[in-house]
Amino acid sequence: MSRRSNAVHGLTAQQLEVARLAASGLSNKEIGERLFLSSRTVSAHLYRIFPKLGITSRAALRDALEDSAVN
């Protein structure tokens, strides 16, 4: 298993859902509306997700999730 795949397993269910929605191209506001969260909470989740996945940009989310067995 790759480092990223192991990291995805360390995400909470809500972090994983936020990551999937962000990877699909939704904005923080749109993600918040779907999950009944504020856009600031979505931003905080992404801030914690990036280091767990070993990525530094939103654009890398899709690849990080595709590399995992969770997706």
All heavy atoms as TSV, in Angstrom:
chain	resi	resn	atom	element	x	y	z
A	1	MET	N	N	0.832	-1.189	0.000
A	1	MET	CA	C	0.000	0.000	0.000
A	1	MET	C	C	0.872	1.246	0.000
A	1	MET	O	O	1.879	1.299	0.669
A	1	MET	CB	C	-0.860	0.004	1.256
A	1	MET	CG	C	-2.309	-0.107	0.978
A	1	MET	SD	S	-3.253	0.045	2.521
A	1	MET	CE	C	-4.369	-1.274	2.240
A	2	SER	N	N	0.445	2.249	-0.730
A	2	SER	CA	C	1.211	3.488	-0.782
A	2	SER	C	C	0.971	4.321	0.469
A	2	SER	O	O	0.040	4.087	1.233
A	2	SER	CB	C	0.805	4.289	-2.022
A	2	SER	OG	O	-0.480	4.835	-1.848
A	3	ARG	N	N	1.828	5.296	0.665
A	3	ARG	CA	C	1.693	6.187	1.820
A	3	ARG	C	C	0.352	6.902	1.786
A	3	ARG	O	O	-0.328	7.038	2.787
A	3	ARG	CB	C	2.847	7.189	1.819
A	3	ARG	CG	C	2.772	8.168	2.977
A	3	ARG	CD	C	3.973	9.119	2.941
A	3	ARG	NE	N	3.832	10.110	3.978
A	3	ARG	CZ	C	3.236	11.278	3.831
A	3	ARG	NH1	N	2.702	11.596	2.676
A	3	ARG	NH2	N	3.149	12.136	4.824
A	4	ARG	N	N	-0.059	7.360	0.592
A	4	ARG	CA	C	-1.338	8.067	0.470
A	4	ARG	C	C	-2.505	7.155	0.784
A	4	ARG	O	O	-3.460	7.557	1.421
A	4	ARG	CB	C	-1.500	8.645	-0.936
A	4	ARG	CG	C	-0.686	9.870	-1.154
A	4	ARG	CD	C	-0.976	10.475	-2.485
A	4	ARG	NE	N	-0.154	11.646	-2.687
A	4	ARG	CZ	C	0.051	12.204	-3.850
A	4	ARG	NH1	N	-0.496	11.713	-4.921
A	4	ARG	NH2	N	0.812	13.272	-3.951
A	5	SER	N	N	-2.444	5.926	0.321
A	5	SER	CA	C	-3.526	4.991	0.593
A	5	SER	C	C	-3.675	4.765	2.088
A	5	SER	O	O	-4.774	4.729	2.610
A	5	SER	CB	C	-3.261	3.666	-0.120
A	5	SER	OG	O	-4.299	2.765	0.129
A	6	ASN	N	N	-2.561	4.610	2.778
A	6	ASN	CA	C	-2.604	4.465	4.230
A	6	ASN	C	C	-3.167	5.715	4.877
A	6	ASN	O	O	-3.910	5.639	5.845
A	6	ASN	CB	C	-1.210	4.175	4.792
A	6	ASN	CG	C	-0.746	2.773	4.472
A	6	ASN	OD1	O	-1.545	1.870	4.268
A	6	ASN	ND2	N	0.545	2.601	4.409
A	7	ALA	N	N	-2.817	6.880	4.354
A	7	ALA	CA	C	-3.271	8.143	4.929
A	7	ALA	C	C	-4.780	8.300	4.794
A	7	ALA	O	O	-5.426	8.820	5.696
A	7	ALA	CB	C	-2.552	9.315	4.267
A	8	VAL	N	N	-5.340	7.866	3.685
A	8	VAL	CA	C	-6.784	7.997	3.479
A	8	VAL	C	C	-7.528	7.233	4.558
A	8	VAL	O	O	-8.566	7.660	5.036
A	8	VAL	CB	C	-7.197	7.515	2.069
A	8	VAL	CG1	C	-8.708	7.416	1.941
A	8	VAL	CG2	C	-6.662	8.471	1.021
A	9	HIS	N	N	-6.973	6.112	4.981
A	9	HIS	CA	C	-7.614	5.339	6.040
A	9	HIS	C	C	-7.578	6.085	7.366
A	9	HIS	O	O	-8.339	5.770	8.264
A	9	HIS	CB	C	-6.952	3.968	6.180
A	9	HIS	CG	C	-7.184	3.099	4.986
A	9	HIS	ND1	N	-8.413	2.532	4.707
A	9	HIS	CD2	C	-6.360	2.728	3.980
A	9	HIS	CE1	C	-8.317	1.846	3.591
A	9	HIS	NE2	N	-7.095	1.945	3.125
A	10	GLY	N	N	-6.720	7.096	7.493
A	10	GLY	CA	C	-6.644	7.889	8.715
A	10	GLY	C	C	-7.612	9.057	8.741
A	10	GLY	O	O	-7.707	9.767	9.733
A	11	LEU	N	N	-8.349	9.275	7.658
A	11	LEU	CA	C	-9.318	10.363	7.601
A	11	LEU	C	C	-10.599	9.951	8.314
A	11	LEU	O	O	-11.011	8.793	8.266
A	11	LEU	CB	C	-9.661	10.713	6.150
A	11	LEU	CG	C	-8.554	11.251	5.262
A	11	LEU	CD1	C	-9.096	11.501	3.856
A	11	LEU	CD2	C	-7.949	12.515	5.816
A	12	THR	N	N	-11.229	10.929	8.944
A	12	THR	CA	C	-12.542	10.671	9.524
A	12	THR	C	C	-13.545	10.553	8.377
A	12	THR	O	O	-13.266	10.944	7.242
A	12	THR	CB	C	-12.981	11.807	10.464
A	12	THR	OG1	O	-13.178	12.992	9.686
A	12	THR	CG2	C	-11.968	12.045	11.573
A	13	ALA	N	N	-14.717	10.042	8.680
A	13	ALA	CA	C	-15.760	9.906	7.653
A	13	ALA	C	C	-16.113	11.268	7.058
A	13	ALA	O	O	-16.281	11.402	5.843
A	13	ALA	CB	C	-16.994	9.247	8.239
A	14	GLN	N	N	-16.198	12.281	7.910
A	14	GLN	CA	C	-16.547	13.611	7.415
A	14	GLN	C	C	-15.406	14.194	6.572
A	14	GLN	O	O	-15.657	14.810	5.532
A	14	GLN	CB	C	-16.889	14.545	8.566
A	14	GLN	CG	C	-17.520	15.838	8.081
A	14	GLN	CD	C	-18.187	16.605	9.189
A	14	GLN	OE1	O	-17.563	16.883	10.202
A	14	GLN	NE2	N	-19.443	16.946	8.997
A	15	GLN	N	N	-14.161	13.984	6.989
A	15	GLN	CA	C	-13.029	14.465	6.199
A	15	GLN	C	C	-13.006	13.786	4.834
A	15	GLN	O	O	-12.744	14.434	3.822
A	15	GLN	CB	C	-11.711	14.215	6.930
A	15	GLN	CG	C	-11.473	15.127	8.098
A	15	GLN	CD	C	-10.227	14.762	8.875
A	15	GLN	OE1	O	-9.772	13.626	8.862
A	15	GLN	NE2	N	-9.676	15.736	9.583
A	16	LEU	N	N	-13.283	12.497	4.801
A	16	LEU	CA	C	-13.292	11.771	3.534
A	16	LEU	C	C	-14.385	12.306	2.616
A	16	LEU	O	O	-14.159	12.500	1.419
A	16	LEU	CB	C	-13.485	10.279	3.784
A	16	LEU	CG	C	-13.399	9.373	2.561
A	16	LEU	CD1	C	-12.075	9.552	1.824
A	16	LEU	CD2	C	-13.586	7.930	2.978
A	17	GLU	N	N	-15.550	12.591	3.155
A	17	GLU	CA	C	-16.641	13.134	2.348
A	17	GLU	C	C	-16.289	14.532	1.831
A	17	GLU	O	O	-16.535	14.851	0.673
A	17	GLU	CB	C	-17.947	13.170	3.144
A	17	GLU	CG	C	-19.152	13.538	2.328
A	17	GLU	CD	C	-19.465	12.569	1.201
A	17	GLU	OE1	O	-19.050	11.398	1.259
A	17	GLU	OE2	O	-20.143	13.006	0.252
A	18	VAL	N	N	-15.710	15.362	2.680
A	18	VAL	CA	C	-15.268	16.697	2.251
A	18	VAL	C	C	-14.232	16.563	1.141
A	18	VAL	O	O	-14.301	17.265	0.122
A	18	VAL	CB	C	-14.710	17.508	3.446
A	18	VAL	CG1	C	-13.979	18.752	2.969
A	18	VAL	CG2	C	-15.833	17.886	4.406
A	19	ALA	N	N	-13.279	15.656	1.309
A	19	ALA	CA	C	-12.237	15.462	0.299
A	19	ALA	C	C	-12.836	15.015	-1.030
A	19	ALA	O	O	-12.458	15.516	-2.093
A	19	ALA	CB	C	-11.215	14.445	0.790
A	20	ARG	N	N	-13.778	14.080	-0.980
A	20	ARG	CA	C	-14.413	13.599	-2.214
A	20	ARG	C	C	-15.177	14.711	-2.923
A	20	ARG	O	O	-15.109	14.843	-4.147
A	20	ARG	CB	C	-15.349	12.443	-1.907
A	20	ARG	CG	C	-14.617	11.164	-1.614
A	20	ARG	CD	C	-15.585	10.040	-1.360
A	20	ARG	NE	N	-14.861	8.781	-1.212
A	20	ARG	CZ	C	-15.318	7.731	-0.578
A	20	ARG	NH1	N	-16.516	7.775	-0.019
A	20	ARG	NH2	N	-14.614	6.641	-0.494
A	21	LEU	N	N	-15.918	15.509	-2.165
A	21	LEU	CA	C	-16.676	16.603	-2.778
A	21	LEU	C	C	-15.745	17.675	-3.339
A	21	LEU	O	O	-15.990	18.209	-4.425
A	21	LEU	CB	C	-17.650	17.202	-1.761
A	21	LEU	CG	C	-18.809	16.281	-1.356
A	21	LEU	CD1	C	-19.592	16.886	-0.199
A	21	LEU	CD2	C	-19.714	15.998	-2.541
A	22	ALA	N	N	-14.679	17.977	-2.622
A	22	ALA	CA	C	-13.704	18.963	-3.122
A	22	ALA	C	C	-13.017	18.435	-4.373
A	22	ALA	O	O	-12.789	19.187	-5.325
A	22	ALA	CB	C	-12.677	19.280	-2.035
A	23	ALA	N	N	-12.718	17.141	-4.397
A	23	ALA	CA	C	-12.086	16.540	-5.569
A	23	ALA	C	C	-13.006	16.574	-6.783
A	23	ALA	O	O	-12.537	16.628	-7.918
A	23	ALA	CB	C	-11.671	15.108	-5.265
A	24	SER	N	N	-14.315	16.572	-6.524
A	24	SER	CA	C	-15.267	16.619	-7.642
A	24	SER	C	C	-15.435	18.033	-8.191
A	24	SER	O	O	-16.138	18.229	-9.173
A	24	SER	CB	C	-16.618	16.053	-7.217
A	24	SER	OG	O	-17.301	16.954	-6.372
A	25	GLY	N	N	-14.796	19.004	-7.544
A	25	GLY	CA	C	-14.812	20.361	-8.078
A	25	GLY	C	C	-15.722	21.339	-7.363
A	25	GLY	O	O	-15.842	22.487	-7.787
A	26	LEU	N	N	-16.364	20.904	-6.288
A	26	LEU	CA	C	-17.245	21.811	-5.559
A	26	LEU	C	C	-16.436	22.816	-4.738
A	26	LEU	O	O	-15.355	22.501	-4.250
A	26	LEU	CB	C	-18.172	21.030	-4.629
A	26	LEU	CG	C	-19.167	20.076	-5.286
A	26	LEU	CD1	C	-19.977	19.353	-4.228
A	26	LEU	CD2	C	-20.081	20.815	-6.235
A	27	SER	N	N	-16.994	23.996	-4.572
A	27	SER	CA	C	-16.358	25.023	-3.742
A	27	SER	C	C	-16.624	24.719	-2.270
A	27	SER	O	O	-17.497	23.903	-1.941
A	27	SER	CB	C	-16.928	26.406	-4.081
A	27	SER	OG	O	-18.279	26.486	-3.653
A	28	ASN	N	N	-15.890	25.392	-1.392
A	28	ASN	CA	C	-16.111	25.207	0.045
A	28	ASN	C	C	-17.552	25.552	0.422
A	28	ASN	O	O	-18.168	24.868	1.231
A	28	ASN	CB	C	-15.147	26.064	0.862
A	28	ASN	CG	C	-13.735	25.537	0.803
A	28	ASN	OD1	O	-13.434	24.573	0.110
A	28	ASN	ND2	N	-12.848	26.182	1.530
A	29	LYS	N	N	-18.085	26.596	-0.177
A	29	LYS	CA	C	-19.467	27.003	0.103
A	29	LYS	C	C	-20.440	25.914	-0.327
A	29	LYS	O	O	-21.362	25.564	0.408
A	29	LYS	CB	C	-19.779	28.319	-0.606
A	29	LYS	CG	C	-21.167	28.828	-0.318
A	29	LYS	CD	C	-21.429	30.148	-1.012
A	29	LYS	CE	C	-22.860	30.588	-0.740
A	29	LYS	NZ	N	-23.194	31.815	-1.424
A	30	GLU	N	N	-20.248	25.346	-1.521
A	30	GLU	CA	C	-21.129	24.295	-2.024
A	30	GLU	C	C	-21.040	23.026	-1.165
A	30	GLU	O	O	-22.052	22.383	-0.877
A	30	GLU	CB	C	-20.786	23.964	-3.478
A	30	GLU	CG	C	-21.110	25.087	-4.437
A	30	GLU	CD	C	-20.511	24.890	-5.811
A	30	GLU	OE1	O	-19.421	24.298	-5.930
A	30	GLU	OE2	O	-21.146	25.350	-6.782
A	31	ILE	N	N	-19.822	22.687	-0.750
A	31	ILE	CA	C	-19.634	21.519	0.121
A	31	ILE	C	C	-20.348	21.754	1.445
A	31	ILE	O	O	-21.051	20.874	1.950
A	31	ILE	CB	C	-18.135	21.244	0.357
A	31	ILE	CG1	C	-17.456	20.837	-0.955
A	31	ILE	CG2	C	-17.942	20.168	1.428
A	31	ILE	CD1	C	-15.939	20.839	-0.890
A	32	GLY	N	N	-20.181	22.943	1.997
A	32	GLY	CA	C	-20.838	23.286	3.250
A	32	GLY	C	C	-22.345	23.184	3.167
A	32	GLY	O	O	-22.999	22.682	4.084
A	33	GLU	N	N	-22.901	23.642	2.061
A	33	GLU	CA	C	-24.354	23.568	1.883
A	33	GLU	C	C	-24.841	22.123	1.824
A	33	GLU	O	O	-25.877	21.791	2.378
A	33	GLU	CB	C	-24.765	24.324	0.613
A	33	GLU	CG	C	-24.649	25.829	0.758
A	33	GLU	CD	C	-24.834	26.584	-0.547
A	33	GLU	OE1	O	-24.966	25.945	-1.614
A	33	GLU	OE2	O	-24.813	27.826	-0.498
A	34	ARG	N	N	-24.071	21.266	1.179
A	34	ARG	CA	C	-24.467	19.850	1.073
A	34	ARG	C	C	-24.350	19.119	2.403
A	34	ARG	O	O	-25.141	18.224	2.685
A	34	ARG	CB	C	-23.600	19.129	0.047
A	34	ARG	CG	C	-23.953	19.481	-1.359
A	34	ARG	CD	C	-23.355	18.519	-2.314
A	34	ARG	NE	N	-23.634	18.956	-3.667
A	34	ARG	CZ	C	-23.445	18.208	-4.720
A	34	ARG	NH1	N	-22.962	16.999	-4.590
A	34	ARG	NH2	N	-23.732	18.660	-5.909
A	35	LEU	N	N	-23.331	19.472	3.183
A	35	LEU	CA	C	-23.074	18.746	4.431
A	35	LEU	C	C	-23.559	19.501	5.666
A	35	LEU	O	O	-23.313	19.064	6.787
A	35	LEU	CB	C	-21.570	18.457	4.560
A	35	LEU	CG	C	-20.953	17.607	3.452
A	35	LEU	CD1	C	-19.464	17.417	3.693
A	35	LEU	CD2	C	-21.659	16.266	3.343
A	36	PHE	N	N	-24.216	20.634	5.457
A	36	PHE	CA	C	-24.719	21.463	6.552
A	36	PHE	C	C	-23.587	21.916	7.480
A	36	PHE	O	O	-23.676	21.821	8.701
A	36	PHE	CB	C	-25.821	20.738	7.343
A	36	PHE	CG	C	-26.956	20.296	6.468
A	36	PHE	CD1	C	-27.072	18.969	6.080
A	36	PHE	CD2	C	-27.883	21.210	6.016
A	36	PHE	CE1	C	-28.109	18.562	5.260
A	36	PHE	CE2	C	-28.934	20.817	5.190
A	36	PHE	CZ	C	-29.036	19.494	4.816
A	37	LEU	N	N	-22.508	22.400	6.843
A	37	LEU	CA	C	-21.341	22.937	7.548
A	37	LEU	C	C	-21.087	24.344	7.041
A	37	LEU	O	O	-21.488	24.697	5.930
A	37	LEU	CB	C	-20.092	22.091	7.254
A	37	LEU	CG	C	-20.136	20.612	7.613
A	37	LEU	CD1	C	-18.928	19.902	7.022
A	37	LEU	CD2	C	-20.189	20.437	9.101
A	38	SER	N	N	-20.366	25.134	7.815
A	38	SER	CA	C	-19.958	26.441	7.314
A	38	SER	C	C	-18.786	26.250	6.357
A	38	SER	O	O	-18.067	25.242	6.423
A	38	SER	CB	C	-19.550	27.363	8.466
A	38	SER	OG	O	-18.288	26.986	8.981
A	39	SER	N	N	-18.592	27.208	5.475
A	39	SER	CA	C	-17.458	27.119	4.550
A	39	SER	C	C	-16.133	27.170	5.310
A	39	SER	O	O	-15.142	26.585	4.871
A	39	SER	CB	C	-17.524	28.221	3.490
A	39	SER	OG	O	-17.462	29.490	4.098
A	40	ARG	N	N	-16.126	27.822	6.476
A	40	ARG	CA	C	-14.912	27.858	7.304
A	40	ARG	C	C	-14.595	26.482	7.888
A	40	ARG	O	O	-13.430	26.099	8.000
A	40	ARG	CB	C	-15.053	28.883	8.419
A	40	ARG	CG	C	-15.014	30.320	7.877
A	40	ARG	CD	C	-15.067	31.322	8.981
A	40	ARG	NE	N	-13.855	31.212	9.796
A	40	ARG	CZ	C	-13.613	31.957	10.863
A	40	ARG	NH1	N	-14.501	32.854	11.244
A	40	ARG	NH2	N	-12.505	31.802	11.544
A	41	THR	N	N	-15.627	25.733	8.255
A	41	THR	CA	C	-15.419	24.378	8.753
A	41	THR	C	C	-14.885	23.487	7.641
A	41	THR	O	O	-13.977	22.677	7.858
A	41	THR	CB	C	-16.728	23.799	9.326
A	41	THR	OG1	O	-17.157	24.628	10.403
A	41	THR	CG2	C	-16.544	22.370	9.815
A	42	VAL	N	N	-15.420	23.632	6.441
A	42	VAL	CA	C	-14.927	22.878	5.283
A	42	VAL	C	C	-13.458	23.213	5.057
A	42	VAL	O	O	-12.627	22.319	4.852
A	42	VAL	CB	C	-15.762	23.188	4.022
A	42	VAL	CG1	C	-15.130	22.553	2.788
A	42	VAL	CG2	C	-17.194	22.717	4.200
A	43	SER	N	N	-13.122	24.496	5.123
A	43	SER	CA	C	-11.742	24.928	4.955
A	43	SER	C	C	-10.834	24.306	6.013
A	43	SER	O	O	-9.727	23.855	5.711
A	43	SER	CB	C	-11.670	26.457	5.026
A	43	SER	OG	O	-10.351	26.903	4.893
A	44	ALA	N	N	-11.310	24.243	7.249
A	44	ALA	CA	C	-10.525	23.642	8.333
A	44	ALA	C	C	-10.313	22.148	8.077
A	44	ALA	O	O	-9.213	21.626	8.317
A	44	ALA	CB	C	-11.218	23.857	9.670
A	45	HIS	N	N	-11.337	21.476	7.585
A	45	HIS	CA	C	-11.187	20.055	7.256
A	45	HIS	C	C	-10.119	19.869	6.180
A	45	HIS	O	O	-9.251	19.005	6.293
A	45	HIS	CB	C	-12.499	19.450	6.777
A	45	HIS	CG	C	-13.442	19.075	7.869
A	45	HIS	ND1	N	-13.095	18.272	8.931
A	45	HIS	CD2	C	-14.749	19.387	8.059
A	45	HIS	CE1	C	-14.135	18.107	9.720
A	45	HIS	NE2	N	-15.160	18.783	9.221
A	46	LEU	N	N	-10.195	20.677	5.131
A	46	LEU	CA	C	-9.211	20.564	4.051
A	46	LEU	C	C	-7.797	20.856	4.552
A	46	LEU	O	O	-6.839	20.195	4.146
A	46	LEU	CB	C	-9.580	21.491	2.885
A	46	LEU	CG	C	-10.825	21.079	2.102
A	46	LEU	CD1	C	-11.233	22.177	1.125
A	46	LEU	CD2	C	-10.597	19.764	1.367
A	47	TYR	N	N	-7.676	21.814	5.445
A	47	TYR	CA	C	-6.383	22.167	6.041
A	47	TYR	C	C	-5.775	20.959	6.752
A	47	TYR	O	O	-4.561	20.755	6.725
A	47	TYR	CB	C	-6.587	23.339	7.009
A	47	TYR	CG	C	-5.348	23.786	7.719
A	47	TYR	CD1	C	-4.434	24.632	7.096
A	47	TYR	CD2	C	-5.091	23.386	9.030
A	47	TYR	CE1	C	-3.289	25.053	7.751
A	47	TYR	CE2	C	-3.954	23.809	9.698
A	47	TYR	CZ	C	-3.050	24.645	9.047
A	47	TYR	OH	O	-1.921	25.059	9.708
A	48	ARG	N	N	-6.612	20.149	7.370
A	48	ARG	CA	C	-6.136	18.951	8.085
A	48	ARG	C	C	-5.961	17.753	7.156
A	48	ARG	O	O	-5.153	16.862	7.405
A	48	ARG	CB	C	-7.109	18.602	9.208
A	48	ARG	CG	C	-7.046	19.589	10.356
A	48	ARG	CD	C	-8.091	19.294	11.426
A	48	ARG	NE	N	-8.058	20.287	12.491
A	48	ARG	CZ	C	-8.719	21.427	12.470
A	48	ARG	NH1	N	-9.478	21.733	11.439
A	48	ARG	NH2	N	-8.630	22.276	13.473
A	49	ILE	N	N	-6.734	17.713	6.077
A	49	ILE	CA	C	-6.685	16.601	5.126
A	49	ILE	C	C	-5.393	16.618	4.312
A	49	ILE	O	O	-4.763	15.575	4.111
A	49	ILE	CB	C	-7.905	16.647	4.181
A	49	ILE	CG1	C	-9.183	16.315	4.947
A	49	ILE	CG2	C	-7.731	15.718	2.991
A	49	ILE	CD1	C	-10.465	16.636	4.190
A	50	PHE	N	N	-5.001	17.778	3.824
A	50	PHE	CA	C	-3.840	17.873	2.931
A	50	PHE	C	C	-2.588	17.215	3.503
A	50	PHE	O	O	-1.976	16.377	2.835
A	50	PHE	CB	C	-3.556	19.319	2.546
A	50	PHE	CG	C	-4.513	19.910	1.535
A	50	PHE	CD1	C	-5.656	19.247	1.129
A	50	PHE	CD2	C	-4.268	21.149	0.990
A	50	PHE	CE1	C	-6.535	19.795	0.199
A	50	PHE	CE2	C	-5.131	21.716	0.054
A	50	PHE	CZ	C	-6.260	21.039	-0.346
A	51	PRO	N	N	-2.182	17.540	4.731
A	51	PRO	CA	C	-0.976	16.882	5.260
A	51	PRO	C	C	-1.157	15.373	5.453
A	51	PRO	O	O	-0.217	14.606	5.259
A	51	PRO	CB	C	-0.730	17.560	6.608
A	51	PRO	CG	C	-1.629	18.722	6.679
A	51	PRO	CD	C	-2.680	18.561	5.643
A	52	LYS	N	N	-2.363	14.949	5.794
A	52	LYS	CA	C	-2.612	13.517	5.978
A	52	LYS	C	C	-2.427	12.754	4.668
A	52	LYS	O	O	-2.005	11.602	4.669
A	52	LYS	CB	C	-4.021	13.270	6.515
A	52	LYS	CG	C	-4.193	13.624	7.973
A	52	LYS	CD	C	-5.594	13.269	8.438
A	52	LYS	CE	C	-5.803	13.600	9.897
A	52	LYS	NZ	N	-7.142	13.181	10.365
A	53	LEU	N	N	-2.781	13.394	3.562
A	53	LEU	CA	C	-2.655	12.760	2.249
A	53	LEU	C	C	-1.309	13.040	1.593
A	53	LEU	O	O	-1.023	12.504	0.525
A	53	LEU	CB	C	-3.790	13.225	1.326
A	53	LEU	CG	C	-5.207	12.858	1.750
A	53	LEU	CD1	C	-6.208	13.385	0.726
A	53	LEU	CD2	C	-5.356	11.354	1.919
A	54	GLY	N	N	-0.523	13.897	2.197
A	54	GLY	CA	C	0.782	14.231	1.629
A	54	GLY	C	C	0.684	15.073	0.375
A	54	GLY	O	O	1.499	14.952	-0.530
A	55	ILE	N	N	-0.339	15.931	0.321
A	55	ILE	CA	C	-0.537	16.804	-0.839
A	55	ILE	C	C	-0.518	18.257	-0.379
A	55	ILE	O	O	-0.649	18.542	0.809
A	55	ILE	CB	C	-1.856	16.496	-1.580
A	55	ILE	CG1	C	-3.062	16.673	-0.652
A	55	ILE	CG2	C	-1.820	15.092	-2.166
A	55	ILE	CD1	C	-4.406	16.513	-1.337
A	56	THR	N	N	-0.374	19.155	-1.343
A	56	THR	CA	C	-0.327	20.573	-1.005
A	56	THR	C	C	-1.350	21.404	-1.763
A	56	THR	O	O	-1.426	22.610	-1.569
A	56	THR	CB	C	1.075	21.152	-1.284
A	56	THR	OG1	O	1.396	20.932	-2.664
A	56	THR	CG2	C	2.127	20.506	-0.404
A	57	SER	N	N	-2.127	20.766	-2.634
A	57	SER	CA	C	-3.107	21.541	-3.393
A	57	SER	C	C	-4.410	20.774	-3.551
A	57	SER	O	O	-4.450	19.541	-3.514
A	57	SER	CB	C	-2.559	21.881	-4.782
A	57	SER	OG	O	-2.529	20.724	-5.587
A	58	ARG	N	N	-5.451	21.531	-3.748
A	58	ARG	CA	C	-6.787	20.961	-3.958
A	58	ARG	C	C	-6.810	20.110	-5.226
A	58	ARG	O	O	-7.507	19.098	-5.293
A	58	ARG	CB	C	-7.762	22.134	-4.057
A	58	ARG	CG	C	-9.189	21.768	-3.951
A	58	ARG	CD	C	-10.032	23.056	-4.037
A	58	ARG	NE	N	-11.414	22.769	-3.809
A	58	ARG	CZ	C	-12.088	23.128	-2.732
A	58	ARG	NH1	N	-11.503	23.830	-1.802
A	58	ARG	NH2	N	-13.355	22.818	-2.602
A	59	ALA	N	N	-6.030	20.505	-6.227
A	59	ALA	CA	C	-5.986	19.775	-7.492
A	59	ALA	C	C	-5.457	18.353	-7.319
A	59	ALA	O	O	-5.797	17.462	-8.095
A	59	ALA	CB	C	-5.127	20.534	-8.495
A	60	ALA	N	N	-4.663	18.108	-6.301
A	60	ALA	CA	C	-4.083	16.783	-6.070
A	60	ALA	C	C	-5.038	15.848	-5.325
A	60	ALA	O	O	-4.758	14.655	-5.208
A	60	ALA	CB	C	-2.784	16.923	-5.297
A	61	LEU	N	N	-6.160	16.349	-4.850
A	61	LEU	CA	C	-7.107	15.522	-4.094
A	61	LEU	C	C	-7.629	14.339	-4.905
A	61	LEU	O	O	-7.684	13.215	-4.414
A	61	LEU	CB	C	-8.304	16.359	-3.629
A	61	LEU	CG	C	-8.154	17.101	-2.322
A	61	LEU	CD1	C	-9.347	18.031	-2.112
A	61	LEU	CD2	C	-8.003	16.156	-1.162
A	62	ARG	N	N	-8.028	14.595	-6.130
A	62	ARG	CA	C	-8.596	13.534	-6.960
A	62	ARG	C	C	-7.603	12.388	-7.124
A	62	ARG	O	O	-7.955	11.221	-6.917
A	62	ARG	CB	C	-9.003	14.077	-8.334
A	62	ARG	CG	C	-9.646	13.041	-9.229
A	62	ARG	CD	C	-10.136	13.624	-10.549
A	62	ARG	NE	N	-9.278	14.666	-11.089
A	62	ARG	CZ	C	-8.280	14.450	-11.946
A	62	ARG	NH1	N	-8.003	13.241	-12.352
A	62	ARG	NH2	N	-7.563	15.453	-12.399
A	63	ASP	N	N	-6.360	12.707	-7.443
A	63	ASP	CA	C	-5.344	11.667	-7.615
A	63	ASP	C	C	-5.078	10.928	-6.316
A	63	ASP	O	O	-4.918	9.707	-6.313
A	63	ASP	CB	C	-4.048	12.266	-8.153
A	63	ASP	CG	C	-4.189	12.782	-9.577
A	63	ASP	OD1	O	-5.082	12.288	-10.300
A	63	ASP	OD2	O	-3.424	13.686	-9.950
A	64	ALA	N	N	-5.045	11.654	-5.209
A	64	ALA	CA	C	-4.798	11.020	-3.905
A	64	ALA	C	C	-5.909	10.057	-3.548
A	64	ALA	O	O	-5.662	8.970	-3.036
A	64	ALA	CB	C	-4.631	12.084	-2.821
A	65	LEU	N	N	-7.140	10.424	-3.855
A	65	LEU	CA	C	-8.276	9.552	-3.555
A	65	LEU	C	C	-8.342	8.376	-4.520
A	65	LEU	O	O	-8.700	7.268	-4.126
A	65	LEU	CB	C	-9.584	10.336	-3.577
A	65	LEU	CG	C	-9.740	11.386	-2.474
A	65	LEU	CD1	C	-11.023	12.171	-2.674
A	65	LEU	CD2	C	-9.684	10.767	-1.103
A	66	GLU	N	N	-7.977	8.601	-5.773
A	66	GLU	CA	C	-7.980	7.509	-6.760
A	66	GLU	C	C	-6.907	6.479	-6.421
A	66	GLU	O	O	-7.085	5.298	-6.683
A	66	GLU	CB	C	-7.753	8.049	-8.167
A	66	GLU	CG	C	-8.972	8.716	-8.759
A	66	GLU	CD	C	-8.705	9.307	-10.135
A	66	GLU	OE1	O	-7.562	9.247	-10.621
A	66	GLU	OE2	O	-9.657	9.856	-10.709
A	67	ASP	N	N	-5.796	6.923	-5.837
A	67	ASP	CA	C	-4.717	6.021	-5.462
A	67	ASP	C	C	-5.077	5.127	-4.287
A	67	ASP	O	O	-4.420	4.136	-4.026
A	67	ASP	CB	C	-3.446	6.806	-5.098
A	67	ASP	CG	C	-2.785	7.441	-6.300
A	67	ASP	OD1	O	-3.131	7.070	-7.434
A	67	ASP	OD2	O	-1.913	8.300	-6.097
A	68	SER	N	N	-6.153	5.483	-3.596
A	68	SER	CA	C	-6.516	4.723	-2.404
A	68	SER	C	C	-7.506	3.615	-2.737
A	68	SER	O	O	-8.199	3.646	-3.737
A	68	SER	CB	C	-7.130	5.653	-1.361
A	68	SER	OG	O	-8.442	5.998	-1.740
A	69	ALA	N	N	-7.598	2.676	-1.867
A	69	ALA	CA	C	-8.561	1.581	-2.025
A	69	ALA	C	C	-9.925	1.973	-1.513
A	69	ALA	O	O	-10.895	1.260	-1.695
A	69	ALA	CB	C	-8.064	0.354	-1.288
A	70	VAL	N	N	-10.017	3.134	-0.819
A	70	VAL	CA	C	-11.273	3.578	-0.221
A	70	VAL	C	C	-12.223	4.091	-1.268
A	70	VAL	O	O	-13.421	3.943	-1.179
A	70	VAL	CB	C	-10.998	4.663	0.847
A	70	VAL	CG1	C	-12.295	5.237	1.393
A	70	VAL	CG2	C	-10.170	4.080	1.959
A	71	ASN	N	N	-11.720	4.734	-2.293
A	71	ASN	CA	C	-12.553	5.364	-3.301
A	71	ASN	C	C	-13.259	4.403	-4.119
A	71	ASN	O	O	-13.965	3.699	-4.307
A	71	ASN	CB	C	-11.692	6.230	-4.219
A	71	ASN	CG	C	-12.496	7.247	-4.979
A	71	ASN	OD1	O	-13.570	7.635	-4.568
A	71	ASN	ND2	N	-11.963	7.668	-6.086
